[in-house]
């Protein structure tokens, strides 16, 4: 299959009194009782092409990259890692 590009994002909600970011079970649907990431935490996921402005995390939850009005950035990209399929990993000796 095609390689999946996972990105690391640092949670940093620059808003007075904000300690982190609630998970979303779907874009716009807040999960208030989950153990949500706090400012300074690093999450791993991929941007969702058909849902601009959201990252789908490895744990299945979603996080918005910024506030609806775009004035506050919630997630700051740390790095990008491309995970090749198993056949390529074996060829590269990195399975």
N, C-alpha and C positions, 0 to 999 in steps of 0.2 A: 504493500500500500504506500500511499504518499507519506512523507515524513510529517510528523505533527510538531509544530513549533510551540513549545511551552515557554512562557515568559515569567520572570520573577518580578513581582511588584511589591514595593514597600508601602504599607498603609500609613498615611500621614494626612489626617483630616485637619486642615488648618482653619479651625473654627473654635472660638472660645467655648470651653465646656465640653467639646467633643473628645471622647477618649478612644474612638475607633470607628468601626463601620459594621453595621448589621449585615448579616448574610441575606441573600434573596433566594427563595426557592425557584423563582422565575423573575425575569426583569420586572421591577416594580412591586414585587410581593415580598415584604420584609418578614424575616424569621427572627422574631425578637427573643425567643427562648434558647437559641443555639449559642454555643460558646464562640462568639464573634471575635474577629481579629482586632487587636488594639493597635494604636499608633506605634510605629516602629517595627511591627511584625512584618515578615515577608511571606507573601502568598504566591502560589504557583498556579498558573492557568493559561488560557489562550483567549485572545479576543474573539468574540462571536461575530462572524461576518454578517449574519442576517439580523443581528441585534446590536447595532452600533452603540458604542459607549459602555458596553458590558464585557466583563471577563468571566469566562466559565472556569471555575477552579477544579482542581483534581478531585476534590471531595464532592463535586456535583452541584455545589452552590454557585450563585452568581454574585458579583460585586460590580457596582457602577464605578467607572473610571473618574467621573466628576459629577458635580451637582447638576440638576436639571437645567439650570441657567448657565452652566459652564464657568461660573465664577470661582468655584472652589474645586481644586483637584484633590481627589481622594487617594488615588493610586499612582505611584511614581515608578516608572519602569526601571528595574535594576539591571537585568541582562536577558538575553535570549539564548535558548539552547534548543537545537534541532535534534529530535530523537528519531533516528533512522529505523527502518523496520529490521527485524531480527537477522535477515539474510545479510544486510549491509553491516550490522554490528559484528557478525561473525567474520566477515571479510576484513573488517578493520581491527579485529581482535579485541573488541571492547564490549563483549556481551556480558 
